[in-house]
Amino acid sequence: MFESAELGHAIDKATYREAETRLREALLAAQYELKQRGDFPVIIVLAGMPAAGKGELANLLAEWMDPRNISTLAFDPPNDEEASRPPFWRFWRVLPAKGNIGIVFGSWYADPLWHWDNDHHHAEIEQRVERIVRLEKLLTDDGALVLKFWLHLSEDRLKKRLKSLQADPLTAWRVSKEDKTFLKHYDANARHAKKLLARTNQAESSWRVVEGWDANYRALSVGQQLLEAIEHHLARDTVKQRRADAAPLQPSIDGVRLLDTLQLDHPADKHYKQQLEALQGRLNGLVRDPRFARHAVVAVFEGMDAAGKGGAIRRITAALDARQYRVVPIAAPTDEEKAQPYLWRFWRQVPARGRLTIFDRSWYGRVLVERVEGFASNAEWLRAYGEINDFEAQLDHAGVIVVKFWLSISKEEQLARFNAREATGWKRFKITDDDWRNREKWDDYVVAGSDMIERTSTTTAPWHLIGANNKQHARIAVLEALCAAIESRFKRKD
Protein backbone atom coordinates (compact mmCIF):
# COMPACT_ATOMS: atom_id res chain seq x y z
CA MET A 1 0.00 0.00 0.00
CA PHE A 2 2.89 2.38 0.76
CA GLU A 3 5.32 1.16 -1.91
CA SER A 4 4.09 3.38 -4.76
CA ALA A 5 4.23 6.45 -2.53
CA GLU A 6 7.88 5.76 -1.72
CA LEU A 7 8.97 6.10 -5.36
CA GLY A 8 9.36 9.84 -4.85
CA HIS A 9 7.78 12.81 -6.60
CA ALA A 10 8.99 16.35 -7.19
CA ILE A 11 7.31 19.29 -8.92
CA ASP A 12 9.20 22.43 -9.92
CA LYS A 13 7.95 25.86 -8.83
CA ALA A 14 6.78 27.02 -12.27
CA THR A 15 4.72 23.92 -12.88
CA TYR A 16 3.32 24.14 -9.38
CA ARG A 17 2.24 27.79 -9.66
CA GLU A 18 0.44 27.19 -12.95
CA ALA A 19 -1.35 24.10 -11.65
CA GLU A 20 -2.16 25.75 -8.33
CA THR A 21 -3.97 28.66 -9.99
CA ARG A 22 -6.24 26.37 -12.00
CA LEU A 23 -6.84 24.06 -9.05
CA ARG A 24 -7.77 26.84 -6.63
CA GLU A 25 -10.33 28.28 -9.04
CA ALA A 26 -11.90 24.87 -9.61
CA LEU A 27 -11.95 24.03 -5.91
CA LEU A 28 -13.67 27.30 -5.06
CA ALA A 29 -16.30 26.70 -7.74
CA ALA A 30 -16.94 23.18 -6.41
CA GLN A 31 -17.09 24.45 -2.85
CA TYR A 32 -19.66 27.11 -3.69
CA GLU A 33 -21.84 24.57 -5.51
CA LEU A 34 -21.52 22.25 -2.52
CA LYS A 35 -22.67 25.03 -0.19
CA GLN A 36 -25.49 26.17 -2.44
CA ARG A 37 -26.96 22.70 -2.78
CA GLY A 38 -26.40 21.67 0.84
CA ASP A 39 -26.88 18.00 0.00
CA PHE A 40 -23.94 16.50 1.87
CA PRO A 41 -20.86 17.39 3.94
CA VAL A 42 -17.26 16.69 3.01
CA ILE A 43 -15.10 15.13 5.74
CA ILE A 44 -11.37 15.07 5.02
CA VAL A 45 -9.34 12.85 7.34
CA LEU A 46 -5.60 13.59 7.36
CA ALA A 47 -3.32 10.97 8.86
CA GLY A 48 0.15 9.67 8.20
CA MET A 49 3.74 9.57 9.30
CA PRO A 50 5.13 12.21 11.67
CA ALA A 51 6.40 15.35 9.92
CA ALA A 52 4.73 14.33 6.66
CA GLY A 53 3.01 17.70 6.32
CA LYS A 54 -0.47 17.13 7.69
CA GLY A 55 -0.66 20.51 9.42
CA GLU A 56 0.79 22.38 6.44
CA LEU A 57 -1.67 20.65 4.11
CA ALA A 58 -4.65 21.48 6.31
CA ASN A 59 -3.63 25.14 6.39
CA LEU A 60 -3.12 25.21 2.64
CA LEU A 61 -6.52 23.70 1.85
CA ALA A 62 -8.16 26.24 4.16
CA GLU A 63 -6.24 28.99 2.32
CA TRP A 64 -7.27 27.72 -1.11
CA MET A 65 -10.99 27.61 -0.30
CA ASP A 66 -13.52 29.93 1.34
CA PRO A 67 -12.72 29.67 5.07
CA ARG A 68 -16.29 30.54 6.06
CA ASN A 69 -17.48 27.08 5.06
CA ILE A 70 -14.48 25.03 6.04
CA SER A 71 -13.37 24.03 9.53
CA THR A 72 -10.19 22.41 10.78
CA LEU A 73 -10.84 19.91 13.55
CA ALA A 74 -7.77 18.85 15.50
CA PHE A 75 -8.01 16.42 18.41
CA ASP A 76 -5.55 16.16 21.26
CA PRO A 77 -5.82 13.42 23.93
CA PRO A 78 -9.29 13.62 25.57
CA ASN A 79 -9.77 16.27 28.24
CA ASP A 80 -11.76 15.63 31.43
CA GLU A 81 -15.10 16.49 29.80
CA GLU A 82 -14.42 14.21 26.84
CA ALA A 83 -13.01 11.36 28.94
CA SER A 84 -16.22 11.26 31.00
CA ARG A 85 -18.26 10.27 27.92
CA PRO A 86 -18.09 7.58 25.21
CA PRO A 87 -14.96 7.93 23.02
CA PHE A 88 -16.79 8.98 19.83
CA TRP A 89 -18.83 11.69 21.59
CA ARG A 90 -16.25 14.38 20.89
CA PHE A 91 -16.15 13.54 17.17
CA TRP A 92 -19.92 13.55 16.73
CA ARG A 93 -20.19 17.01 18.31
CA VAL A 94 -18.15 18.73 15.61
CA LEU A 95 -19.16 16.96 12.40
CA PRO A 96 -19.51 19.48 9.55
CA ALA A 97 -23.06 20.24 8.46
CA LYS A 98 -24.30 19.50 4.95
CA GLY A 99 -22.76 21.93 2.48
CA ASN A 100 -19.63 22.40 4.60
CA ILE A 101 -16.14 20.90 4.66
CA GLY A 102 -14.35 19.62 7.75
CA ILE A 103 -10.63 18.78 7.82
CA VAL A 104 -9.93 16.31 10.62
CA PHE A 105 -6.59 15.25 12.03
CA GLY A 106 -5.80 13.61 15.31
CA SER A 107 -9.07 11.84 14.45
CA TRP A 108 -10.80 8.61 15.45
CA TYR A 109 -7.73 6.83 14.02
CA ALA A 110 -5.28 8.16 16.61
CA ASP A 111 -5.77 5.53 19.32
CA PRO A 112 -5.77 2.39 17.14
CA LEU A 113 -2.82 3.70 15.12
CA TRP A 114 -0.50 4.48 18.02
CA HIS A 115 -1.58 1.68 20.36
CA TRP A 116 -2.05 -1.20 17.93
CA ASP A 117 0.96 -3.09 19.28
CA ASN A 118 -0.16 -2.80 22.90
CA ASP A 119 -1.14 -6.35 23.85
CA HIS A 120 -2.85 -5.14 27.01
CA HIS A 121 -5.32 -3.06 24.98
CA HIS A 122 -5.55 -5.31 21.91
CA ALA A 123 -9.21 -6.26 22.34
CA GLU A 124 -10.16 -2.64 23.00
CA ILE A 125 -8.33 -1.47 19.87
CA GLU A 126 -9.97 -4.17 17.74
CA GLN A 127 -13.35 -3.02 18.99
CA ARG A 128 -12.42 0.59 18.27
CA VAL A 129 -11.53 -0.30 14.68
CA GLU A 130 -14.89 -1.98 14.16
CA ARG A 131 -16.63 1.13 15.46
CA ILE A 132 -14.63 3.32 13.09
CA VAL A 133 -15.83 1.18 10.20
CA ARG A 134 -19.45 1.50 11.35
CA LEU A 135 -19.13 5.25 11.94
CA GLU A 136 -17.80 5.90 8.46
CA LYS A 137 -20.41 3.63 6.93
CA LEU A 138 -23.15 5.53 8.77
CA LEU A 139 -21.75 8.83 7.49
CA THR A 140 -21.42 7.67 3.88
CA ASP A 141 -24.81 5.94 3.93
CA ASP A 142 -26.23 9.29 5.04
CA GLY A 143 -24.65 10.88 1.97
CA ALA A 144 -21.41 12.32 3.38
CA LEU A 145 -18.28 12.37 1.24
CA VAL A 146 -15.50 10.93 3.43
CA LEU A 147 -11.98 11.33 2.04
CA LYS A 148 -9.06 9.77 3.92
CA PHE A 149 -5.49 10.71 3.06
CA TRP A 150 -2.41 8.98 4.44
CA LEU A 151 0.68 11.16 4.00
CA HIS A 152 3.61 8.78 3.75
CA LEU A 153 7.34 9.10 4.34
CA SER A 154 9.90 6.33 3.94
CA GLU A 155 12.14 5.64 6.91
CA ASP A 156 15.08 7.42 5.30
CA ARG A 157 13.03 10.49 4.43
CA LEU A 158 11.43 10.63 7.85
CA LYS A 159 14.92 10.57 9.40
CA LYS A 160 16.04 13.41 7.12
CA ARG A 161 12.90 15.45 7.81
CA LEU A 162 13.26 15.20 11.58
CA LYS A 163 16.97 16.00 11.40
CA SER A 164 16.28 19.07 9.25
CA LEU A 165 13.57 20.34 11.59
CA GLN A 166 15.76 19.87 14.65
CA ALA A 167 18.67 21.70 13.05
CA ASP A 168 16.67 24.93 12.75
CA PRO A 169 15.92 26.69 16.08
CA LEU A 170 12.69 28.01 14.57
CA THR A 171 11.34 24.53 13.82
CA ALA A 172 13.01 22.33 16.43
CA TRP A 173 9.91 22.54 18.62
CA ARG A 174 7.97 20.60 16.01
CA VAL A 175 9.92 17.41 16.70
CA SER A 176 8.40 15.64 19.69
CA LYS A 177 9.55 12.74 21.79
CA GLU A 178 6.80 10.65 20.18
CA ASP A 179 8.18 11.43 16.70
CA LYS A 180 11.60 10.13 17.69
CA THR A 181 10.07 7.00 19.20
CA PHE A 182 8.09 6.42 16.01
CA LEU A 183 11.27 6.60 13.94
CA LYS A 184 13.06 4.22 16.29
CA HIS A 185 10.34 1.61 15.69
CA TYR A 186 9.58 2.60 12.11
CA ASP A 187 9.18 -0.92 10.64
CA ALA A 188 6.75 -2.06 13.33
CA ASN A 189 4.77 1.18 13.13
CA ALA A 190 4.56 0.95 9.34
CA ARG A 191 3.21 -2.60 9.64
CA HIS A 192 0.58 -1.47 12.13
CA ALA A 193 -0.41 1.40 9.86
CA LYS A 194 -0.78 -0.89 6.85
CA LYS A 195 -2.95 -3.25 8.84
CA LEU A 196 -5.15 -0.42 10.10
CA LEU A 197 -5.56 1.09 6.64
CA ALA A 198 -6.44 -2.30 5.15
CA ARG A 199 -9.03 -2.96 7.87
CA THR A 200 -10.72 0.42 7.38
CA ASN A 201 -10.46 0.68 3.60
CA GLN A 202 -14.11 0.72 2.56
CA ALA A 203 -15.58 1.25 -0.88
CA GLU A 204 -17.23 4.55 0.05
CA SER A 205 -14.39 5.77 2.30
CA SER A 206 -11.18 4.39 0.88
CA TRP A 207 -7.67 5.41 1.88
CA ARG A 208 -5.59 7.50 -0.52
CA VAL A 209 -1.84 7.22 0.09
CA VAL A 210 0.16 10.30 -0.90
CA GLU A 211 3.93 10.88 -0.76
CA GLY A 212 4.54 13.60 1.81
CA TRP A 213 8.16 14.50 1.05
CA ASP A 214 7.62 17.12 -1.68
CA ALA A 215 5.24 19.85 -0.50
CA ASN A 216 4.25 20.86 -4.03
CA TYR A 217 3.38 17.33 -5.09
CA ARG A 218 1.57 16.69 -1.82
CA ALA A 219 -0.59 19.79 -2.20
CA LEU A 220 -1.51 19.27 -5.86
CA SER A 221 -2.16 15.56 -5.45
CA VAL A 222 -4.52 15.97 -2.50
CA GLY A 223 -6.17 19.07 -3.99
CA GLN A 224 -6.84 17.36 -7.32
CA GLN A 225 -8.25 14.24 -5.66
CA LEU A 226 -10.45 16.43 -3.46
CA LEU A 227 -11.75 18.33 -6.48
CA GLU A 228 -12.54 15.19 -8.46
CA ALA A 229 -14.29 13.55 -5.51
CA ILE A 230 -16.50 16.58 -4.80
CA GLU A 231 -17.43 16.98 -8.46
CA HIS A 232 -18.25 13.27 -8.73
CA HIS A 233 -20.37 13.40 -5.59
CA LEU A 234 -22.20 16.49 -6.82
CA ALA A 235 -22.95 14.77 -10.12
CA ARG A 236 -24.60 11.69 -8.67
CA ASP A 237 -28.00 11.30 -7.04
CA THR A 238 -26.83 10.40 -3.54
CA VAL A 239 -30.37 10.01 -2.20
CA LYS A 240 -31.30 7.32 -4.71
CA GLN A 241 -28.03 5.49 -4.17
CA ARG A 242 -28.45 5.07 -0.44
CA ARG A 243 -28.96 1.45 0.58
CA ALA A 244 -31.22 -0.06 3.21
CA ASP A 245 -28.60 -2.53 4.48
CA ALA A 246 -31.19 -4.30 6.61
CA ALA A 247 -33.32 -7.39 6.22
CA PRO A 248 -36.81 -6.57 4.92
CA LEU A 249 -39.61 -6.61 7.45
CA GLN A 250 -42.11 -9.43 7.14
CA PRO A 251 -45.52 -9.65 8.82
CA SER A 252 -45.85 -12.35 11.47
CA ILE A 253 -47.20 -15.68 10.25
CA ASP A 254 -50.16 -15.62 12.64
CA GLY A 255 -50.79 -11.88 12.20
CA VAL A 256 -50.22 -11.15 15.89
CA ARG A 257 -48.35 -7.92 16.60
CA LEU A 258 -46.05 -7.86 19.62
CA LEU A 259 -47.71 -4.86 21.25
CA ASP A 260 -51.13 -6.50 20.94
CA THR A 261 -49.99 -9.14 23.43
CA LEU A 262 -49.12 -6.64 26.18
CA GLN A 263 -51.37 -6.59 29.25
CA LEU A 264 -52.67 -3.03 29.55
CA ASP A 265 -54.96 -3.17 32.59
CA HIS A 266 -53.76 -3.67 36.15
CA PRO A 267 -55.74 -3.40 39.40
CA ALA A 268 -55.31 -0.38 41.65
CA ASP A 269 -52.91 -0.80 44.55
CA LYS A 270 -53.91 0.80 47.83
CA HIS A 271 -50.24 0.90 48.85
CA TYR A 272 -49.24 3.01 45.84
CA LYS A 273 -47.99 6.01 47.84
CA GLN A 274 -45.86 3.90 50.14
CA GLN A 275 -44.38 2.00 47.17
CA LEU A 276 -43.69 5.23 45.32
CA GLU A 277 -41.88 6.81 48.24
CA ALA A 278 -39.84 3.66 48.86
CA LEU A 279 -38.76 3.43 45.22
CA GLN A 280 -37.89 7.11 45.03
CA GLY A 281 -35.74 6.71 48.13
CA ARG A 282 -34.10 3.65 46.60
CA LEU A 283 -33.32 5.58 43.41
CA ASN A 284 -31.94 8.53 45.35
CA GLY A 285 -29.65 6.23 47.28
CA LEU A 286 -28.37 4.59 44.09
CA VAL A 287 -27.36 7.84 42.42
CA ARG A 288 -25.57 8.92 45.61
CA ASP A 289 -23.71 5.61 45.79
CA PRO A 290 -19.95 6.11 45.10
CA ARG A 291 -20.18 3.50 42.34
CA PHE A 292 -22.55 5.71 40.38
CA ALA A 293 -19.71 8.18 39.75
CA ARG A 294 -18.32 5.65 37.27
CA HIS A 295 -21.56 5.51 35.32
CA ALA A 296 -24.30 7.60 33.75
CA VAL A 297 -27.95 6.88 32.95
CA VAL A 298 -29.84 7.41 29.73
CA ALA A 299 -33.56 6.76 30.23
CA VAL A 300 -35.66 6.62 27.06
CA PHE A 301 -39.44 7.05 27.06
CA GLU A 302 -41.51 6.05 24.06
CA GLY A 303 -45.10 4.95 23.65
CA MET A 304 -48.54 5.98 22.53
CA ASP A 305 -49.63 9.59 23.00
CA ALA A 306 -51.13 10.21 26.47
CA ALA A 307 -49.65 6.96 27.80
CA GLY A 308 -48.23 8.73 30.86
CA LYS A 309 -44.62 9.32 29.89
CA GLY A 310 -44.56 12.78 31.44
CA GLY A 311 -46.07 11.59 34.71
CA ALA A 312 -43.55 8.76 34.99
CA ILE A 313 -40.68 11.13 34.27
CA ARG A 314 -41.84 13.51 37.00
CA ARG A 315 -41.83 10.67 39.53
CA ILE A 316 -38.19 10.00 38.63
CA THR A 317 -37.04 13.59 38.81
CA ALA A 318 -38.82 14.10 42.14
CA ALA A 319 -36.33 11.67 43.66
CA LEU A 320 -33.24 13.41 42.31
CA ASP A 321 -31.12 16.48 42.91
CA ALA A 322 -31.93 18.90 40.07
CA ARG A 323 -28.20 19.29 39.40
CA GLN A 324 -27.86 15.61 38.54
CA TYR A 325 -30.33 15.21 35.70
CA ARG A 326 -31.63 16.72 32.48
CA VAL A 327 -34.92 16.05 30.74
CA VAL A 328 -34.62 16.35 26.97
CA PRO A 329 -37.99 16.64 25.16
CA ILE A 330 -37.61 15.65 21.52
CA ALA A 331 -39.64 17.46 18.88
CA ALA A 332 -39.29 17.73 15.10
CA PRO A 333 -35.65 18.38 14.11
CA THR A 334 -34.53 21.96 13.52
CA ASP A 335 -32.81 23.10 10.32
CA GLU A 336 -29.46 22.77 12.10
CA GLU A 337 -30.28 19.18 13.11
CA LYS A 338 -31.53 18.26 9.62
CA ALA A 339 -28.10 19.23 8.26
CA GLN A 340 -26.50 16.41 10.29
CA PRO A 341 -26.95 12.62 10.56
CA TYR A 342 -30.08 12.02 12.65
CA LEU A 343 -28.12 10.59 15.61
CA TRP A 344 -26.05 13.80 15.89
CA ARG A 345 -28.50 15.65 18.13
CA PHE A 346 -28.70 12.67 20.50
CA TRP A 347 -24.96 12.08 20.71
CA ARG A 348 -24.62 15.70 21.83
CA GLN A 349 -26.94 15.04 24.80
CA VAL A 350 -25.06 12.01 26.18
CA PRO A 351 -24.50 12.71 29.90
CA ALA A 352 -21.17 12.73 31.71
CA ARG A 353 -20.46 10.16 34.40
CA GLY A 354 -22.49 10.69 37.54
CA ARG A 355 -25.39 12.26 35.60
CA LEU A 356 -28.77 11.20 34.20
CA THR A 357 -30.42 12.26 30.96
CA ILE A 358 -34.08 11.44 30.40
CA PHE A 359 -35.34 11.50 26.80
CA ASP A 360 -39.05 12.24 26.35
CA ARG A 361 -39.14 10.71 22.87
CA SER A 362 -35.79 9.87 21.34
CA TRP A 363 -33.78 8.56 18.40
CA TYR A 364 -36.53 6.00 17.92
CA GLY A 365 -38.51 8.67 16.12
CA ARG A 366 -36.62 7.58 13.00
CA VAL A 367 -38.35 4.16 13.06
CA LEU A 368 -41.67 5.41 14.48
CA VAL A 369 -43.07 8.78 13.43
CA GLU A 370 -40.59 9.29 10.56
CA ARG A 371 -41.41 5.84 9.22
CA VAL A 372 -45.18 6.15 9.62
CA GLU A 373 -45.44 9.71 8.33
CA GLY A 374 -42.99 9.19 5.46
CA PHE A 375 -40.43 11.71 6.73
CA ALA A 376 -37.67 9.11 6.28
CA SER A 377 -37.15 6.91 3.25
CA ASN A 378 -37.42 3.13 3.56
CA ALA A 379 -33.64 2.87 3.28
CA GLU A 380 -33.14 5.41 6.08
CA TRP A 381 -35.44 3.89 8.68
CA LEU A 382 -34.54 0.30 7.85
CA ARG A 383 -30.85 1.13 8.23
CA ALA A 384 -31.56 2.92 11.51
CA TYR A 385 -32.16 -0.30 13.47
CA GLY A 386 -28.52 -1.31 13.20
CA GLU A 387 -27.26 2.25 13.71
CA ILE A 388 -29.33 2.58 16.90
CA ASN A 389 -28.12 -0.75 18.26
CA ASP A 390 -24.51 0.29 17.65
CA PHE A 391 -25.10 3.68 19.30
CA GLU A 392 -26.55 2.06 22.42
CA ALA A 393 -23.78 -0.56 22.50
CA GLN A 394 -21.20 2.24 22.54
CA LEU A 395 -23.03 3.91 25.41
CA ASP A 396 -23.12 0.67 27.37
CA HIS A 397 -19.43 -0.02 26.74
CA ALA A 398 -18.58 3.43 28.13
CA GLY A 399 -20.48 2.77 31.36
CA VAL A 400 -23.77 4.44 30.41
CA ILE A 401 -26.80 2.54 31.70
CA VAL A 402 -29.42 2.60 28.93
CA VAL A 403 -32.96 1.97 30.18
CA LYS A 404 -35.77 2.03 27.59
CA PHE A 405 -39.49 2.21 28.37
CA TRP A 406 -42.43 1.67 26.06
CA LEU A 407 -45.71 2.73 27.70
CA SER A 408 -48.87 1.38 26.10
CA ILE A 409 -52.53 2.18 26.59
CA SER A 410 -55.66 1.03 24.82
CA LYS A 411 -57.25 3.10 22.07
CA GLU A 412 -60.28 3.64 24.30
CA GLU A 413 -58.17 4.83 27.24
CA GLN A 414 -56.31 7.23 24.94
CA LEU A 415 -59.59 8.79 23.78
CA ALA A 416 -60.71 9.25 27.37
CA ARG A 417 -57.43 10.96 28.27
CA PHE A 418 -57.57 13.20 25.19
CA ASN A 419 -61.06 14.35 26.10
CA ALA A 420 -60.04 14.94 29.72
CA ARG A 421 -57.11 17.07 28.62
CA GLU A 422 -59.26 19.23 26.40
CA ALA A 423 -61.75 19.74 29.23
CA THR A 424 -59.11 20.76 31.78
CA GLY A 425 -57.60 24.22 31.34
CA TRP A 426 -54.19 23.48 32.79
CA LYS A 427 -53.89 20.30 30.71
CA ARG A 428 -54.77 21.72 27.31
CA PHE A 429 -51.12 22.22 26.38
CA LYS A 430 -50.78 18.43 26.44
CA ILE A 431 -53.17 17.89 23.52
CA THR A 432 -52.43 19.05 19.96
CA ASP A 433 -53.81 18.55 16.48
CA ASP A 434 -50.90 16.16 15.83
CA ASP A 435 -52.15 13.92 18.64
CA TRP A 436 -55.52 13.57 16.95
CA ARG A 437 -53.91 12.94 13.55
CA ASN A 438 -51.61 10.30 15.02
CA ARG A 439 -54.63 8.57 16.50
CA GLU A 440 -55.97 8.01 12.99
CA LYS A 441 -52.83 5.95 12.28
CA TRP A 442 -53.05 3.86 15.43
CA ASP A 443 -52.51 0.54 13.66
CA ASP A 444 -49.52 1.87 11.74
CA TYR A 445 -47.87 2.91 15.00
CA VAL A 446 -48.59 -0.47 16.58
CA VAL A 447 -46.86 -2.18 13.64
CA ALA A 448 -43.91 0.23 13.72
CA GLY A 449 -43.57 -0.05 17.50
CA SER A 450 -43.70 -3.84 17.38
CA ASP A 451 -41.02 -3.98 14.67
CA MET A 452 -38.87 -1.51 16.60
CA ILE A 453 -38.98 -3.50 19.82
CA GLU A 454 -38.19 -6.77 18.08
CA ARG A 455 -35.16 -5.32 16.29
CA THR A 456 -33.71 -3.11 19.03
CA SER A 457 -34.32 -4.97 22.29
CA THR A 458 -30.79 -6.16 23.02
CA THR A 459 -29.08 -7.75 26.02
CA THR A 460 -27.33 -4.47 26.82
CA ALA A 461 -30.36 -2.23 26.22
CA PRO A 462 -33.61 -4.21 26.48
CA TRP A 463 -37.05 -2.65 26.20
CA HIS A 464 -39.30 -2.54 29.26
CA LEU A 465 -42.87 -2.89 28.02
CA ILE A 466 -45.39 -1.43 30.45
CA GLY A 467 -49.15 -1.55 30.24
CA ALA A 468 -50.18 1.92 31.36
CA ASN A 469 -53.97 2.05 31.48
CA ASN A 470 -53.37 2.31 35.24
CA LYS A 471 -51.01 5.28 35.61
CA GLN A 472 -49.97 4.35 39.12
CA HIS A 473 -48.96 0.84 38.07
CA ALA A 474 -46.91 2.29 35.20
CA ARG A 475 -45.03 4.71 37.48
CA ILE A 476 -44.14 1.95 39.94
CA ALA A 477 -43.03 -0.34 37.11
CA VAL A 478 -40.80 2.38 35.63
CA LEU A 479 -39.09 3.15 38.94
CA GLU A 480 -38.58 -0.54 39.72
CA ALA A 481 -37.01 -1.20 36.33
CA LEU A 482 -34.77 1.88 36.55
CA CYS A 483 -33.50 0.96 40.01
CA ALA A 484 -32.97 -2.66 38.99
CA ALA A 485 -30.97 -1.61 35.92
CA ILE A 486 -28.61 0.56 38.00
CA GLU A 487 -28.19 -2.17 40.63
CA SER A 488 -27.49 -4.76 37.95
CA ARG A 489 -24.83 -2.57 36.39
CA PHE A 490 -23.11 -2.11 39.73
CA LYS A 491 -22.69 -5.89 39.89
CA ARG A 492 -21.17 -6.21 36.42
CA LYS A 493 -17.44 -6.83 36.21
CA ASP A 494 -16.33 -4.81 33.17
FENHU-V640514 format. One line per field, one symbol per residue. ss: DSSP state (A for helix, B for strand, O for the rest). psi: psi as a letter, one per 20 degrees, with the letter a starting at -180 (. if undefined). burial: # if it has 24 or more other ideal C-beta (glycine too) atoms within 12 Angstrom, else .. A space follows every 50 residues. Layout:
ss=???
psi=???
burial=???
This chain:
ss=OOOAAAAOOOOOAAAAAAAAAAAAAAAAAAAAAAAAAOOOOBBBBBBBOO OOOAAAAAAAAAAAOOAAABBBBBOOOOOAAAAOOOOOAAAAOOOOOOOO BBBBBOOOOAAAAAOOOOAAAAAAAAAAAAAAAAAAAAAAAOOOBBBBBB BBOOAAAAAAAAAAAAAOOOOAAAOOAAAAAAAAOAAAAAAAAAAAAAAO OBOOBOBBBBBOOOAAAAAAAAAAAAAAAAAAAAAOOAAAAOOOOOOOOO OOOOOOOAAAAOOOOOOOOOOAAAAAAAAAAAAAAAAAOAAAAAOBBBBB BBBOOOOOAAAAAAAAAOOOOOOOBBBBBOOOOOAAAAOOOOOAAAAOOO OOOOOBBBBBOOAAAAAOAAAAAOOOOAAAAAAAAAAAAAAAAAAAAOOB BBBBBBBBOOAAAAAAAAAAAAAOAAAAAAOOAAAAAAAOOAAAAAAAAA AAAAAAOOOOOOBBBBBOOOAAAAAAAAAAAAAAAAAAAAAOOO
psi=highhihpqpprgggggghgggggghggghghgggghkhqrpooppraqq kikgghgghgghhhroihkpqpopprqpagghijrqhighghhjpqrpir ppopqlbiigghgijhjohhjghggghgghhgghghggghhiiqoopopo oqprgghgggghggghhohiihiiorhhghhgghlggghhgggggghghj nqgimqqopppjgohgggghgggghgghgggghhiqnhghipqglqpqpq qqgjjpqgiiipphpqqqoijggggghghhhggghgiiphhhijrrpopp praqpkikggghghhghhiqphiirppoppaqqrhghhjrqhigihhhjp qrqjrppponrbiihhjehhggijhqrghghghhghhghgghhhgghjjp oopppopqrrhghggghghhghiogjihiiprhhghghhikghhhggggg ggghijorhhmqqopopkhohggggghggghgghggghhhiqn.
burial=.#..#...#......#..##..##.###.##.###...############ ########.###.###..#####.#........################# ##############.#........#..##.#################### ####..###.##..#.........#...#..##..#..##.###.##.## ...##.#####################.##..##...#...#........ ......###..#.#...........#..##.###.##....#..###### #############.###.##...#####.#..#...#.############ ######################...##.###################### ###########.##..##...........##...#..##.##..###### #######..########################.##..#.....
